[in-house]
Each structure stands twice: as C-alpha cells, then as structure tokens.
Amino acid sequence: MYWLISLPLIDESNDRTWLTLKQKTAQEIEWSSNYRFALPELRVGTLDSLMVLSDDLVKVNSMLEAVVNKIRRQLFEMQAASSSSDDSSGEVLVENMPPDAYIEKFKWNEAKYPPRRPLSETVSTITETVSKLEEDLKLRVVDYNQLKGQASASARKQTGSLAVRDLSTIVKASDVTETENITTLFVIVGKHTKKDWLENYETLSDYVVPRSSKVIWEDNEYSLVTVSLFKRVVDTFKNNARAKGYQVRDYQFDQAAHKRDQESSSHIKEDLETKRGQLEEWSTTAYGEAFSAWIHICAIRLFTESILRYGLPPKFLAAIMKPNPKFAQKLRKALAGLFSASENKLYDGDVGGGGMPAAEGEMYPYVSFTISIDG
C-alpha cells in the first residue's frame, strides 16, 4: 500500500520540504519509505474545469483500478493453469519492472500523454484505452471459457462412474464380438455382485455364449463386463439382467468413431493450452498498459486536487510514501504536525482504492490518496 501525497511547501522550498519529510518519517524514525513523485508542468485550465474534472476523476480512478485488478486476476489464473512450472508465476510487470518499482520510479510518459494537452482530453484518452482493454478481456475470456467447457466435457467422458462414463475410452476392438448373428453387450455390475454375475449370467436367457463374459474395467464401485449372445435374445437378456439389478449400457463399438473421439479430445487439449498461453500473454501486456494508465490518472488527480487545495501557481511537493502498517496512525499524526503550520485549511481527501473516503471524518492538511497494488 502507498500514499500518494502532495504537501504544502516549507519556506516555499521543494528541497527543504522533501528533506524534512525524509528526516522526520524515514531517517529519525523508520515509519515510511519515501519517494519523490515527478509531475510534469501539466496544463491547468480554468478553475471550473478543474472542479468538474475532480468529480470525474473519482469515477475514472475506480473504473481503472477495477480493470487493473480484473486483468491481474486473469493473468494469475492463466499462470496457475499452465501445464509448465515457471518461476515467474504470480509476478506481474509494468514496463519491465514490478508495479511497486514502477510507482516508486514513476516518470510521466510525455510521448503518450503530452503534458500541455488539456487534462480532460488526456483523461478521456486514458479512459477509452482502458475501456477497450476491459472489453477485449471480456471477449477473450468468453472465448477461452467456451473452449475450457469443451475440454471439461471431454474430460468427463473419460472419468466418473461407469454408470455414466463414455465407454469409447475403455472398450477396445478385442473386447467386442460382432457377427451376423452374435453381438456383445456391456453390463455394469456392482463389485459386491460380480461373483453372482459370473456364476449366473449364462442363465439370464437362452443362446448366451458360454464363458464369454469378462471384466474389462473396474472402478471403486462397479465392474464393466462383456457378454456375447445371439442378437435375437438381446431384449430378453436385457430385461432379465435389469430385473437382477444389472445395468446394460446401450453402446455400439465403432472403431472409426473411437479414433475420431480420441483425436478430437487431443485437439481440444492442444487448442486450450494454446488459447491459455495467448490469454496469458495478452493479460501480461494489458496489465502493464492498464496499470501505467491508472497511475497516470492518479497523477492527474493529485495535480488537480493540489491546485484546488493550494491554489496557483503550483506550489507543493508531490511524493509517494510506503508506510509501515504498524505506524500508519502515528505517521498521519506526524505529517499533520509537520504541515499544519504551513497550511491552516484541512483537506478531506484520503481516498481508498475504490474511490470512497478511507474513513469518515479523516482530514489532513495535505492531499492524500491510497494506492493498493495487490488487488
């Protein structure tokens, strides 16, 4: 967690304000790690436009943070679903560095967001970019989940109880006898009744081929057995078998269909892994782009609120603080003591990750926003 702050200047000096902040919060007492937050000379515009922009930025910030976290979660999900083990799993990068390093070393992207462009235009550009990323994410996830559903359905055919499992993954050509007059049936027999079956299956109808039954598969509860008999007594055999509590599976072995099913299952697995890799790669790139855009919005918020707070010309120190959670309250009191003398008004502006007041009634003699990068 970080505090993005702007402080009223001590003796109108950025350097003295920065040294005081470091000395009183990081050197004499290790309550925080502090970093200067470099803001360019952004275009101010009119006071009315800044007030309107200030209201809009609360909503924009919430939207961008939500998209950043969505992409981050999707990226981690894809990394977790990877069939290969990778030490980079669980990591995200922004412009080739971890998010915390990006914040601590933040530099405004002047090529992408010209500082002298009206702030409202920059905010609109960023909003449109991230909205497109969000829409693209939705489409890609739907596409991936559809293929994932097909893979799950294919996997279910090869697992589960013998009562519902697809027999094409079990039965081999050697298990089947099929002639003009004789056919093979597949019967599900409870393990506790397997002995009874083997002793009595030949009596369930006439024209059962003696000693034709064999066990071809077993799970924890059932055995899958075969039996060969004349086709003309199939219905009689089925009825008598069911009366005894045996389940005769309606299954016709088809060698060509069996091969097609195997190939289809293999292709689905390969396609799913390809799609997963593509979504992971896209999420990696999109996360960096969305995170960078979000921090630029945070920078615009800080600048806008600071102008509204301290007035013109801009006279404030922008900084990033990484507070030690154990000393967060003491740090707030220390900052209030340091900077209340230089500015009598109080700013009710500590905003949490979701864009709402961090706690009702909290007010500080400086501008402060909380940035959480852990989703």
C-alpha positions as a Markdown table, in Angstrom:
| # | Residue | x | y | z |
|---|---|---|---|---|
| 1 | Met | 0.0 | 0.0 | 0.0 |
| 2 | Tyr | 1.2 | 3.5 | -0.9 |
| 3 | Trp | 0.1 | 7.0 | 0.0 |
| 4 | Leu | 0.3 | 9.4 | -2.9 |
| 5 | Ile | 0.5 | 12.8 | -1.3 |
| 6 | Ser | 1.2 | 16.5 | -2.0 |
| 7 | Leu | 2.5 | 18.6 | 0.7 |
| 8 | Pro | 2.4 | 22.4 | 1.2 |
| 9 | Leu | 5.9 | 23.8 | 0.9 |
| 10 | Ile | 8.0 | 24.8 | 3.8 |
| 11 | Asp | 9.5 | 28.2 | 3.2 |
| 12 | Glu | 8.3 | 27.8 | -0.4 |
| 13 | Ser | 11.1 | 25.2 | -1.0 |
| 14 | Asn | 10.6 | 21.8 | -2.6 |
| 15 | Asp | 14.0 | 20.6 | -1.4 |
| 16 | Arg | 13.6 | 21.7 | 2.2 |
| 17 | Thr | 10.1 | 20.1 | 2.3 |
| 18 | Trp | 11.5 | 16.9 | 0.9 |
| 19 | Leu | 14.4 | 16.8 | 3.3 |
| 20 | Thr | 12.0 | 17.5 | 6.2 |
| 21 | Leu | 9.7 | 14.7 | 5.2 |
| 22 | Lys | 12.6 | 12.2 | 4.9 |
| 23 | Gln | 14.2 | 13.2 | 8.1 |
| 24 | Lys | 11.0 | 13.1 | 10.2 |
| 25 | Thr | 9.4 | 10.0 | 8.8 |
| 26 | Ala | 12.2 | 7.8 | 7.3 |
| 27 | Gln | 15.5 | 8.7 | 8.9 |
| 28 | Glu | 15.0 | 9.6 | 12.6 |
| 29 | Ile | 12.1 | 7.1 | 12.8 |
| 30 | Glu | 11.6 | 4.3 | 10.2 |
| 31 | Trp | 7.9 | 4.8 | 9.7 |
| 32 | Ser | 7.9 | 5.0 | 6.0 |
| 33 | Ser | 9.9 | 4.7 | 2.8 |
| 34 | Asn | 9.6 | 7.9 | 0.7 |
| 35 | Tyr | 10.0 | 8.6 | -3.0 |
| 36 | Arg | 9.6 | 11.8 | -4.9 |
| 37 | Phe | 6.8 | 11.7 | -7.4 |
| 38 | Ala | 7.7 | 13.6 | -10.5 |
| 39 | Leu | 4.9 | 15.6 | -12.1 |
| 40 | Pro | 5.4 | 17.5 | -15.4 |
| 41 | Glu | 4.1 | 21.0 | -16.0 |
| 42 | Leu | 0.6 | 20.0 | -16.7 |
| 43 | Arg | -1.9 | 22.3 | -18.3 |
| 44 | Val | -4.1 | 23.9 | -15.6 |
| 45 | Gly | -7.1 | 25.3 | -17.5 |
| 46 | Thr | -9.8 | 27.1 | -15.6 |
| 47 | Leu | -10.9 | 26.6 | -12.0 |
| 48 | Asp | -14.3 | 25.5 | -13.1 |
| 49 | Ser | -12.9 | 22.9 | -15.5 |
| 50 | Leu | -10.6 | 21.5 | -12.6 |
| 51 | Met | -13.6 | 21.2 | -10.3 |
| 52 | Val | -15.6 | 19.3 | -12.9 |
| 53 | Leu | -12.5 | 17.1 | -13.6 |
| 54 | Ser | -12.0 | 16.5 | -9.9 |
| 55 | Asp | -15.5 | 14.9 | -9.7 |
| 56 | Asp | -15.0 | 12.9 | -12.9 |
| 57 | Leu | -11.6 | 11.6 | -11.7 |
| 58 | Val | -13.1 | 9.8 | -8.7 |
| 59 | Lys | -15.2 | 7.6 | -11.0 |
| 60 | Val | -12.4 | 7.2 | -13.6 |
| 61 | Asn | -10.0 | 6.1 | -10.8 |
| 62 | Ser | -12.4 | 3.5 | -9.5 |
| 63 | Met | -13.0 | 2.1 | -13.0 |
| 64 | Leu | -9.3 | 1.9 | -13.9 |
| 65 | Glu | -8.4 | 0.2 | -10.7 |
| 66 | Ala | -11.2 | -2.3 | -11.2 |
| 67 | Val | -9.9 | -3.2 | -14.7 |
| 68 | Val | -6.3 | -3.4 | -13.5 |
| 69 | Asn | -7.4 | -5.9 | -10.8 |
| 70 | Lys | -9.5 | -7.9 | -13.3 |
| 71 | Ile | -6.6 | -8.3 | -15.7 |
| 72 | Arg | -4.2 | -9.1 | -12.8 |
| 73 | Arg | -6.5 | -11.9 | -11.5 |
| 74 | Gln | -6.9 | -13.3 | -15.1 |
| 75 | Leu | -3.2 | -13.3 | -15.5 |
| 76 | Phe | -2.6 | -15.2 | -12.3 |
| 77 | Glu | -5.4 | -17.7 | -13.2 |
| 78 | Met | -3.7 | -18.3 | -16.6 |
| 79 | Gln | -0.3 | -18.8 | -14.9 |
| 80 | Ala | -1.8 | -21.2 | -12.4 |
| 81 | Ala | -3.5 | -23.2 | -15.3 |
| 82 | Ser | -0.2 | -23.5 | -17.1 |
| 83 | Ser | 1.0 | -27.1 | -17.6 |
| 84 | Ser | 4.6 | -26.0 | -17.2 |
| 85 | Ser | 6.2 | -24.8 | -14.0 |
| 86 | Asp | 7.6 | -21.3 | -14.2 |
| 87 | Asp | 9.4 | -19.3 | -11.5 |
| 88 | Ser | 7.7 | -16.1 | -12.9 |
| 89 | Ser | 4.3 | -17.4 | -11.9 |
| 90 | Gly | 2.5 | -14.9 | -9.7 |
| 91 | Glu | 4.5 | -12.0 | -11.0 |
| 92 | Val | 3.3 | -9.0 | -13.0 |
| 93 | Leu | 5.4 | -6.3 | -14.7 |
| 94 | Val | 4.8 | -2.8 | -15.8 |
| 95 | Glu | 7.3 | -1.5 | -18.4 |
| 96 | Asn | 9.7 | -4.4 | -17.4 |
| 97 | Met | 9.6 | -3.7 | -13.7 |
| 98 | Pro | 7.4 | -4.8 | -10.8 |
| 99 | Pro | 4.4 | -2.5 | -10.1 |
| 100 | Asp | 5.9 | -1.2 | -6.8 |
| 101 | Ala | 9.1 | -0.2 | -8.6 |
| 102 | Tyr | 7.1 | 1.5 | -11.3 |
| 103 | Ile | 5.3 | 3.6 | -8.7 |
| 104 | Glu | 8.4 | 4.4 | -6.8 |
| 105 | Lys | 10.3 | 5.4 | -10.0 |
| 106 | Phe | 7.3 | 7.0 | -11.8 |
| 107 | Lys | 8.0 | 9.1 | -14.7 |
| 108 | Trp | 5.3 | 10.8 | -16.8 |
| 109 | Asn | 5.0 | 9.4 | -20.3 |
| 110 | Glu | 5.2 | 12.7 | -22.3 |
| 111 | Ala | 5.2 | 10.9 | -25.6 |
| 112 | Lys | 1.9 | 9.1 | -24.9 |
| 113 | Tyr | 0.3 | 11.9 | -22.8 |
| 114 | Pro | 1.6 | 15.3 | -23.8 |
| 115 | Pro | 1.7 | 17.5 | -20.7 |
| 116 | Arg | 0.3 | 20.6 | -22.4 |
| 117 | Arg | -2.7 | 18.8 | -23.7 |
| 118 | Pro | -5.9 | 19.7 | -21.8 |
| 119 | Leu | -6.2 | 17.4 | -18.8 |
| 120 | Ser | -9.8 | 16.5 | -19.8 |
| 121 | Glu | -8.6 | 15.2 | -23.1 |
| 122 | Thr | -5.8 | 13.1 | -21.5 |
| 123 | Val | -8.3 | 11.6 | -19.1 |
| 124 | Ser | -10.7 | 10.8 | -22.0 |
| 125 | Thr | -7.9 | 9.2 | -23.9 |
| 126 | Ile | -6.8 | 7.0 | -20.9 |
| 127 | Thr | -10.4 | 6.1 | -20.2 |
| 128 | Glu | -11.1 | 5.0 | -23.8 |
| 129 | Thr | -7.9 | 3.0 | -23.9 |
| 130 | Val | -8.6 | 1.1 | -20.6 |
| 131 | Ser | -12.3 | 0.6 | -21.6 |
| 132 | Lys | -11.2 | -1.1 | -24.8 |
| 133 | Leu | -8.8 | -3.3 | -22.8 |
| 134 | Glu | -11.7 | -4.3 | -20.5 |
| 135 | Glu | -14.0 | -5.1 | -23.5 |
| 136 | Asp | -11.2 | -7.1 | -25.1 |
| 137 | Leu | -10.7 | -9.0 | -21.8 |
| 138 | Lys | -14.3 | -10.0 | -21.7 |
| 139 | Leu | -14.3 | -11.3 | -25.3 |
| 140 | Arg | -11.1 | -13.2 | -24.8 |
| 141 | Val | -12.3 | -14.8 | -21.5 |
| 142 | Val | -15.6 | -15.9 | -23.1 |
| 143 | Asp | -13.7 | -17.5 | -26.0 |
| 144 | Tyr | -11.3 | -19.2 | -23.5 |
| 145 | Asn | -14.1 | -20.4 | -21.2 |
| 146 | Gln | -16.0 | -21.9 | -24.1 |
| 147 | Leu | -13.0 | -24.0 | -25.1 |
| 148 | Lys | -12.4 | -24.8 | -21.5 |
| 149 | Gly | -16.0 | -26.1 | -21.2 |
| 150 | Gln | -15.5 | -28.3 | -24.2 |
| 151 | Ala | -12.3 | -29.7 | -22.6 |
| 152 | Ser | -14.1 | -30.3 | -19.3 |
| 153 | Ala | -16.9 | -32.1 | -21.2 |
| 154 | Ser | -14.3 | -34.2 | -23.0 |
| 155 | Ala | -12.6 | -35.0 | -19.7 |
| 156 | Arg | -15.8 | -36.0 | -18.0 |
| 157 | Lys | -16.3 | -38.7 | -20.7 |
| 158 | Gln | -13.0 | -40.3 | -19.6 |
| 159 | Thr | -13.7 | -40.1 | -15.8 |
| 160 | Gly | -16.6 | -40.5 | -13.5 |
| 161 | Ser | -18.7 | -43.6 | -12.6 |
| 162 | Leu | -19.0 | -46.4 | -15.1 |
| 163 | Ala | -22.8 | -45.8 | -15.0 |
| 164 | Val | -22.3 | -42.6 | -16.9 |
| 165 | Arg | -18.8 | -42.7 | -18.3 |
| 166 | Asp | -18.2 | -42.8 | -22.1 |
| 167 | Leu | -17.3 | -46.3 | -22.8 |
| 168 | Ser | -15.4 | -45.4 | -26.0 |
| 169 | Thr | -12.4 | -44.5 | -23.9 |
| 170 | Ile | -12.4 | -48.0 | -22.3 |
| 171 | Val | -13.6 | -50.6 | -24.9 |
| 172 | Lys | -11.1 | -51.9 | -27.4 |
| 173 | Ala | -11.8 | -53.8 | -30.6 |
| 174 | Ser | -10.6 | -57.0 | -28.9 |
| 175 | Asp | -13.4 | -56.7 | -26.4 |
| 176 | Val | -16.1 | -57.0 | -29.0 |
| 177 | Thr | -17.5 | -59.9 | -30.9 |
| 178 | Glu | -19.8 | -58.8 | -33.7 |
| 179 | Thr | -21.1 | -61.2 | -36.4 |
| 180 | Glu | -24.2 | -61.6 | -38.4 |
| 181 | Asn | -25.9 | -63.5 | -35.5 |
| 182 | Ile | -23.9 | -62.7 | -32.4 |
| 183 | Thr | -23.3 | -59.4 | -30.6 |
| 184 | Thr | -21.6 | -58.2 | -27.5 |
| 185 | Leu | -23.4 | -56.4 | -24.6 |
| 186 | Phe | -21.7 | -54.2 | -21.9 |
| 187 | Val | -23.0 | -54.6 | -18.4 |
| 188 | Ile | -22.3 | -52.5 | -15.3 |
| 189 | Val | -22.1 | -54.9 | -12.3 |
| 190 | Gly | -21.7 | -53.8 | -8.7 |
| 191 | Lys | -18.5 | -55.2 | -7.1 |
| 192 | His | -20.4 | -57.0 | -4.4 |
| 193 | Thr | -22.5 | -58.8 | -7.1 |
| 194 | Lys | -19.7 | -59.6 | -9.5 |
| 195 | Lys | -19.3 | -63.1 | -8.3 |
| 196 | Asp | -23.0 | -63.7 | -8.6 |
| 197 | Trp | -22.9 | -62.3 | -12.2 |
| 198 | Leu | -20.1 | -64.6 | -13.3 |
| 199 | Glu | -21.9 | -67.6 | -11.9 |
| 200 | Asn | -25.3 | -66.9 | -13.3 |
| 201 | Tyr | -25.1 | -64.6 | -16.4 |
| 202 | Glu | -25.5 | -67.6 | -18.8 |
| 203 | Thr | -28.9 | -68.3 | -17.3 |
| 204 | Leu | -30.4 | -64.9 | -18.0 |
| 205 | Ser | -31.6 | -66.0 | -21.4 |
| 206 | Asp | -31.1 | -68.7 | -24.0 |
| 207 | Tyr | -28.4 | -68.6 | -26.5 |
| 208 | Val | -25.8 | -66.9 | -24.3 |
| 209 | Val | -22.2 | -67.8 | -25.4 |
| 210 | Pro | -20.7 | -69.8 | -22.6 |
| 211 | Arg | -17.7 | -68.3 | -20.8 |
| 212 | Ser | -18.0 | -65.2 | -22.9 |
| 213 | Ser | -18.1 | -62.7 | -20.0 |
| 214 | Lys | -15.0 | -60.9 | -18.9 |
| 215 | Val | -14.2 | -57.9 | -16.8 |
| 216 | Ile | -12.6 | -55.1 | -18.9 |
| 217 | Trp | -12.7 | -52.2 | -16.4 |
| 218 | Glu | -13.3 | -51.5 | -12.7 |
| 219 | Asp | -13.6 | -48.5 | -10.5 |
| 220 | Asn | -14.2 | -48.2 | -6.8 |
| 221 | Glu | -17.9 | -49.3 | -7.1 |
| 222 | Tyr | -18.5 | -51.1 | -10.3 |
| 223 | Ser | -17.1 | -53.5 | -12.8 |
| 224 | Leu | -17.7 | -53.3 | -16.6 |
| 225 | Val | -18.2 | -56.7 | -18.0 |
| 226 | Thr | -18.9 | -58.1 | -21.5 |
| 227 | Val | -21.2 | -60.9 | -22.6 |
| 228 | Ser | -21.7 | -62.3 | -26.0 |
| 229 | Leu | -25.1 | -63.7 | -27.2 |
| 230 | Phe | -27.3 | -64.2 | -30.1 |
| 231 | Lys | -28.9 | -61.0 | -31.4 |
| 232 | Arg | -32.4 | -62.5 | -31.3 |
| 233 | Val | -32.4 | -62.8 | -27.5 |
| 234 | Val | -30.8 | -59.4 | -26.7 |
| 235 | Asp | -34.1 | -57.8 | -25.5 |
| 236 | Thr | -34.9 | -60.8 | -23.2 |
| 237 | Phe | -31.4 | -60.8 | -21.8 |
| 238 | Lys | -31.6 | -57.0 | -21.1 |
| 239 | Asn | -34.9 | -57.3 | -19.3 |
| 240 | Asn | -33.8 | -60.3 | -17.1 |
| 241 | Ala | -30.4 | -58.5 | -16.3 |
| 242 | Arg | -32.2 | -55.3 | -15.2 |
| 243 | Ala | -34.5 | -57.4 | -13.1 |
| 244 | Lys | -31.5 | -58.7 | -11.3 |
| 245 | Gly | -30.1 | -55.2 | -10.7 |
| 246 | Tyr | -27.6 | -55.1 | -13.5 |
| 247 | Gln | -27.3 | -52.1 | -15.8 |
| 248 | Val | -26.9 | -52.9 | -19.5 |
| 249 | Arg | -25.2 | -50.0 | -21.2 |
| 250 | Asp | -26.5 | -49.1 | -24.7 |
| 251 | Tyr | -23.3 | -48.9 | -26.5 |
| 252 | Gln | -22.2 | -49.9 | -30.0 |
| 253 | Phe | -18.5 | -50.1 | -30.6 |
| 254 | Asp | -17.3 | -48.1 | -33.6 |
| 255 | Gln | -13.6 | -48.1 | -34.3 |
| 256 | Ala | -13.7 | -45.1 | -36.6 |
| 257 | Ala | -15.8 | -43.1 | -34.1 |
| 258 | His | -13.5 | -44.1 | -31.3 |
| 259 | Lys | -10.5 | -42.8 | -33.2 |
| 260 | Arg | -12.3 | -39.5 | -34.0 |
| 261 | Asp | -13.2 | -39.0 | -30.4 |
| 262 | Gln | -9.6 | -39.6 | -29.3 |
| 263 | Glu | -8.3 | -37.1 | -32.0 |
| 264 | Ser | -11.0 | -34.6 | -31.0 |
| 265 | Ser | -10.1 | -34.8 | -27.4 |
| 266 | Ser | -6.4 | -34.4 | -28.1 |
| 267 | His | -7.1 | -31.4 | -30.4 |
| 268 | Ile | -9.2 | -29.7 | -27.7 |
| 269 | Lys | -6.5 | -30.1 | -25.1 |
| 270 | Glu | -3.9 | -28.6 | -27.5 |
| 271 | Asp | -6.2 | -25.7 | -28.5 |
| 272 | Leu | -7.0 | -25.0 | -24.9 |
| 273 | Glu | -3.3 | -24.8 | -24.0 |
| 274 | Thr | -2.7 | -22.5 | -27.0 |
| 275 | Lys | -5.6 | -20.3 | -26.0 |
| 276 | Arg | -4.4 | -20.2 | -22.4 |
| 277 | Gly | -0.9 | -19.1 | -23.5 |
| 278 | Gln | -2.4 | -16.4 | -25.8 |
| 279 | Leu | -4.6 | -15.1 | -23.0 |
| 280 | Glu | -1.7 | -15.1 | -20.5 |
| 281 | Glu | 0.5 | -13.2 | -23.0 |
| 282 | Trp | -2.3 | -10.7 | -23.7 |
| 283 | Ser | -3.0 | -10.3 | -20.0 |
| 284 | Thr | 0.7 | -9.6 | -19.3 |
| 285 | Thr | 0.8 | -6.8 | -21.8 |
| 286 | Ala | -2.6 | -5.5 | -21.0 |
| 287 | Tyr | -1.9 | -5.4 | -17.2 |
| 288 | Gly | 1.2 | -3.2 | -17.8 |
| 289 | Glu | -0.7 | -0.9 | -20.1 |
| 290 | Ala | -3.7 | -0.6 | -17.7 |
| 291 | Phe | -1.6 | -0.2 | -14.6 |
| 292 | Ser | 0.5 | 2.6 | -16.2 |
| 293 | Ala | -2.7 | 4.3 | -17.3 |
| 294 | Trp | -4.1 | 4.1 | -13.8 |
| 295 | Ile | -1.0 | 5.6 | -12.2 |
| 296 | His | -1.2 | 8.5 | -14.7 |
| 297 | Ile | -4.8 | 9.1 | -13.7 |
| 298 | Cys | -3.6 | 9.1 | -10.0 |
| 299 | Ala | -1.0 | 11.7 | -11.0 |
| 300 | Ile | -3.7 | 13.9 | -12.7 |
| 301 | Arg | -5.9 | 13.5 | -9.6 |
| 302 | Leu | -3.0 | 14.6 | -7.3 |
| 303 | Phe | -2.2 | 17.6 | -9.5 |
| 304 | Thr | -5.9 | 18.6 | -9.9 |
| 305 | Glu | -6.6 | 18.3 | -6.2 |
| 306 | Ser | -3.4 | 20.1 | -5.3 |
| 307 | Ile | -4.3 | 23.1 | -7.5 |
| 308 | Leu | -7.7 | 23.2 | -5.9 |
| 309 | Arg | -6.2 | 22.8 | -2.5 |
| 310 | Tyr | -3.2 | 25.1 | -2.6 |
| 311 | Gly | -4.1 | 27.5 | -5.5 |
| 312 | Leu | -1.9 | 28.9 | -8.3 |
| 313 | Pro | 0.9 | 29.0 | -9.2 |
| 314 | Pro | 1.5 | 25.3 | -8.2 |
| 315 | Lys | 3.5 | 25.2 | -5.0 |
| 316 | Phe | 3.5 | 21.8 | -3.5 |
| 317 | Leu | 5.7 | 18.7 | -3.1 |
| 318 | Ala | 4.4 | 15.5 | -4.7 |
| 319 | Ala | 5.6 | 12.3 | -3.1 |
| 320 | Ile | 5.0 | 8.6 | -2.7 |
| 321 | Met | 5.1 | 7.2 | 0.8 |
| 322 | Lys | 5.1 | 3.5 | 1.6 |
| 323 | Pro | 4.1 | 3.5 | 5.3 |
| 324 | Asn | 4.9 | 0.7 | 7.8 |
| 325 | Pro | 1.4 | -0.5 | 8.6 |
| 326 | Lys | 2.3 | -0.7 | 12.3 |
| 327 | Phe | 3.0 | 3.0 | 12.4 |
| 328 | Ala | 0.3 | 4.3 | 9.9 |
| 329 | Gln | -1.6 | 6.3 | 12.5 |
| 330 | Lys | 1.5 | 7.7 | 14.1 |
| 331 | Leu | 2.7 | 8.7 | 10.7 |
| 332 | Arg | -0.5 | 10.5 | 9.9 |
| 333 | Lys | -0.2 | 12.5 | 13.2 |
| 334 | Ala | 3.5 | 13.3 | 12.4 |
| 335 | Leu | 2.6 | 14.6 | 9.0 |
| 336 | Ala | -0.3 | 16.7 | 10.4 |
| 337 | Gly | 2.1 | 18.2 | 12.9 |
| 338 | Leu | 4.7 | 18.9 | 10.3 |
| 339 | Phe | 2.5 | 20.6 | 7.7 |
| 340 | Ser | -0.5 | 22.1 | 9.6 |
| 341 | Ala | 1.6 | 25.1 | 10.4 |
| 342 | Ser | 2.2 | 25.8 | 6.7 |
| 343 | Glu | -1.5 | 25.5 | 5.8 |
| 344 | Asn | -4.4 | 26.1 | 8.1 |
| 345 | Lys | -7.1 | 24.5 | 5.9 |
| 346 | Leu | -7.7 | 20.8 | 6.1 |
| 347 | Tyr | -8.2 | 18.6 | 3.1 |
| 348 | Asp | -10.8 | 15.8 | 3.4 |
| 349 | Gly | -9.4 | 13.7 | 0.6 |
| 350 | Asp | -7.9 | 10.5 | 1.6 |
| 351 | Val | -9.3 | 8.1 | -0.9 |
| 352 | Gly | -9.1 | 4.4 | -0.8 |
| 353 | Gly | -8.6 | 2.0 | -3.7 |
| 354 | Gly | -12.4 | 2.1 | -4.5 |
| 355 | Gly | -12.6 | 5.8 | -4.7 |
| 356 | Met | -14.5 | 6.3 | -1.4 |
| 357 | Pro | -13.3 | 8.1 | 1.8 |
| 358 | Ala | -11.0 | 5.9 | 3.7 |
| 359 | Ala | -12.8 | 6.7 | 7.0 |
| 360 | Glu | -15.5 | 9.2 | 7.7 |
| 361 | Gly | -14.1 | 12.3 | 9.3 |
| 362 | Glu | -10.4 | 11.8 | 8.4 |
| 363 | Met | -9.0 | 15.1 | 7.3 |
| 364 | Tyr | -5.4 | 16.1 | 6.7 |
| 365 | Pro | -3.5 | 19.4 | 6.0 |
| 366 | Tyr | -2.3 | 17.9 | 2.7 |
| 367 | Val | -3.7 | 16.0 | -0.3 |
| 368 | Ser | -3.6 | 12.2 | 0.1 |
| 369 | Phe | -4.7 | 9.2 | -1.9 |
| 370 | Thr | -4.1 | 5.5 | -1.1 |
| 371 | Ile | -2.9 | 3.2 | -3.8 |
| 372 | Ser | -3.2 | -0.6 | -3.3 |
| 373 | Ile | -1.4 | -2.7 | -5.9 |
| 374 | Asp | -2.4 | -6.1 | -4.6 |
| 375 | Gly | -5.9 | -6.3 | -5.9 |
